[in-house]
Amino acid sequence: MGYKKLTNHFLLIVGLCILAYSQKSLANLTVGVAINDLSNPFFLQIVKGAKRKADELTNGTANILVVASDYSLDRQRWQLAQLVERNADIVVITAADQQALAPDIKQAIKQGTQVIAVDVAAEGVVATVATDNVKAGFQACKHLISQLGGVGKIAIINGPNVSAVVDRVEGCKQAIAQASGIQLLQIEAQGQGSQAGGEQAMKIILASYPDVSGVFAINDPSAIGAELEAQNRGKRSLVITSVDGAPIMQDALKNANALVSATAAQYPDLMAEKAVELGYQLKQGKKLSQQIFLIDPSLVNKNNLMQYKGWAE
């Protein structure tokens, strides 16, 4: 896929897991990007967006430092401290834990680093930039219900207990609540946001409810995993929707026989750009008009796929 080359580039991180895009000691802006997973194209787009905006603001002289926690709270705490020690003016962070990182974030801000959450909320940050995930979940499940003709049984493949996932599930449930012919199956299928997790969750769903007609997965990797398991078990009439707009889902939607039907696309690079812009404003002594900034998702399905530009490479 198109993001493999980019992934390999970022995996050249050693030692402190910090990658410096610019070695200029006199860079007038240092931006730290603290993400969770360098193998996930979503997070790589956050890195790209942050770098693009930082370069735009500084005519290419910004110093960009990237760290990856692999969802480890302890590692992310240490990495945040390292970014502050390296005089990061701004840290764009996708928190490994929404609450537990609060003391570390507050300490970083106290030391002069503007910490801004991207994608998921994090207690203590100066601002949060995220997809309107309630709307994303609603869009995806509204489409799912439409594909089922307003009648059927829907299961949800959940994920990590972070605000983005919680909001997507809430949005989906809101859509289901408006459809009298839809039954939400009472099963907690945990997919952990991964393809392997999606396969396992689908296995559990089919074992308990072989007559399930629709599945909402909280992100594209788990949706793809769910499809693989369903196809392997000969389940051909199932409809699956999700949230992300990732390259892997773009490829899947091109297949007329795919069970995946739509994804509510989000724009991680734009979120990161906005976060860096806000941090820069704060460093210039300006005040923010608000603390939470939401970016609208857009539903991508098999009918409008050709108009969707996807995540910029």
N, C-alpha and C positions, 0 to 999 in steps of 0.2 A: 504494500500500500504506500501511498504518497508520504505518510508520516514516518516511515521506517528510517529514512535517511536522517531526518531530524532527530529521531529517538537516539540513533547511534551517536549523533553529535553530542547530545547532552549526557550520555552515559559515560563520557570521559571524565567523570568527576571522581577525584581521589582524595585521600586524607580527610579533611574536614567536610567533605562533600560540598565544597564551595567552588563554583565555576565563575571565573571573572571573564566577562566578554571584553572588557577594556582594561589594559594594564596601566593606563595613564594615571600617574600619581596625583595629577593636578585636576582630575575630573571634578567638575563643579556640582555633580549630583551623583550620589551613590544609592542605588535601589536594590534592596534585597527581595528576592522572590522565594517564599517558603511554601513549597507544594508538598503533596503527599506521595506521588508516584510518577517517576520519570518515564515509565513505560506506557502511560496512559496519554493518548493524544489530546485529551481534554486539558490536562495540566500543561502539556507542552504549548498549547495555544495560549495559556495564561502567561507563560514565560515570554512567548513571542510578542504578545500584546504589550506587556510591561516594557520590554526592550524597545519596541517601536515608539511608544509614547515618550519614554525617557530620552531616546535619541532625538526625537522631534523637539523636545523642550530644550535640549542642550547642544543642538547642532552636531550630534554624534559623539559628544565627549563624556556621556554618562558612564559610570562604572556599574555593571550589573552583576550581582552575586546571586547564585541559585543554589538552594538547598532542597533536599528531598527527605522526608521523614519516614517514608514507608509506613505511614499511619501510626508510628510510635510516638506517644506523648513525650516520653523521656528524651528521645532523640530530637524532637522538635523544640523542646525547652532549651536544650543545649545549643541547637542550631540558631535559635533566636538570639541567645546570649552572644554567640559568635558574630552574628550580623551586627549587633549593637557595638560590640568591641571593634568591629571594622568600620565604625562610624557610618553605618547606613542611615541616610537621611529619611528614607521611606522603606517600610517593609510591607509588601503585599503578601498576605498569608491565607492559605486554605487550612484552617485549623484542624488538627488531629482530634481535638476535643474542644467542644464549645465553651465549657465552663472551667475545666481544670487548668487551662492555660492563662486564665485571667491575671493571676499575680505576675506572671512573667511578661505579659503584654503591658500591664500597667507600669512595671519597672522599666521596660524599654521606652515607653512614652516619657516617663519621668527623666530619662537620660537623653531625651531630645529626638528620639526616632518616632516618626509618625507611622503607626501600625494600622493598616486598613485591611479588613477582611474581604475576601473575594469568594463567591460561590456559596459559602456557608457562614452563618453568623458566628461571632466569637466575642465572648464577654470581655469588655474592657477596651475594645478598639475605638479609634476616633471616628470611624465610619465603616459602613458595610456596602459592598456593591454585589448584587446577585441577580440572577434571573428571577422573574416573578414566577416562582415555582408552583404556587397554587394555581395560577393560570395555566402553566405548562401541564400539570397533572389533569386539570379540567379539560384542556384541549384534546389531550391524548385519549382520555376516556370518553369524551363526547364523540370522537371519531369512532372509537371502538364500539360504542353502543349503536351508532349509526350503521356500521358494517354488520352488526348482528340483527338489524331490523328492529331494534328496541326490545328484543326478547332473548333471554339466555342467562347463563350462569358465568359470572366473572370472578377470577381469582387475582390477587395482587401479589407480585413478587417484590418484597420489601428490600431494604438495604440498611446501611449503617445509620445509627441513630443521630443524625445531624439535621439541621434545620431544612436544608434543601430537600432531603428525602421525606421528612415529615410533612413538609408543605406539598410535595407532589402527591403523596398519598391522600392528603386532605382534599386537594383539588379533584382527584379522581373520585373520591367518595361523594363530593358535592355533585358531580355529574351523574353518578349512579343514583343518588337520592332523587333526582329529577326524572328518572326513568322507571315507571311503575312495573314494567315487564322484566326488569333486570334484577337478578338475585346476586348479592355479594356473598361469595362463599366464605364461611368462617374458618379460615385457615391462615396461619402465620407462616408463609413461605419465605424464608430468609435467603436472599441471593448474594448478599455481601457486595453487590455492585460489580460482580465479575462474571465472565462468561462461564467459568466452571461452576460458580455459585448458582447461576441461572439454570444450568443443566440439572443440578441437584434439586433445586426448588421445583422445577417442572416435574421431576420424577416423583417428588412427594405429592404434588398437586394431582397428578394423574392417578397415583395409587389411591388417593382418598376420593377423588371426584373424576372418574373416567368420562363423565358426560359434560365436563367443563367446556364452555364454548368460546370464552374470551379470557385473555390475560393482559393485565397492565404490569409492565416491569418498570422499575424506577429509573433505569438507565439503559442505554443501547447494548452494552456488553451482556448484561443479564438477559435482555430480550433475545439476543442472538443465541445465547446458551439455551434458553427455553425453547427456541425454535428447533435447534439441533436435536434436543431430547424428544420433542414432540414428533419430529419427522422420523427419527429412529424407531419410534413406537408406532408408526403408521397413522398418526393423528393428522389428517389432512384438512379438516374443516375448521381448525382452531384459528382464531384471529388474535394477533399480538400487537400491542402498541407500547410506546415507551417515551422517554425524554432524553434528548442530547443533540441529535443531528450530526452524529459522528460519521467519519468516512466509512466505517464498517457497516453502518446502517444504510448509507447511500448505496453501497454496493448491493446490499441485501434487497433493497426496494426495487432494484432494476430487474430482479427475477420475478416474472409474472406468477410463478408458483409458490413464492415465499409466503409464509404464514404471517410474517411481520407486515403490518399494513400502514403504519405511520409513526412518526416521532415528532415530538414537540421540540424543535431545534432551539438551542441556546447559543450564545455567542461569547465564549470564554475570553477571546482576545479583546473584545470590546469592553468586557468587565474589567480586565486588567488595565487597559488603557485609561478607563475612567478612574480606577483606584490610584494610579500614578499621578494623574492630573489633580485629583483631590489632595493627595499628599504634597504635591508641589505647591498648590495654593496655600496650604497650611504653613509650609516652610517659608513662604513669602509673607507670612503674617496675616493672611486673609482668613475670614471665618466661613464655615460651610453653611449653606442654607438649610441643610437637613443632615441626618446621620445615616439614613437608609436610602439607597438608590437602587431601584429595580429596573431591569431591562426586559422588555417584552419578548416572549418566545414566539416562534412562528411554526405552525403545523406543516410538516412536510409529509406528503403521501405519494403514492404511486402516480397520481394524476398530475401533481405539480412538481415532481422531482427535478425535471429538466430546468425549472426556473430557480431552483435552489443552488446558490453558489457554494455552499458548504464552508467548512473552516478553511480559511486562507492558508495556503502552504508557504 
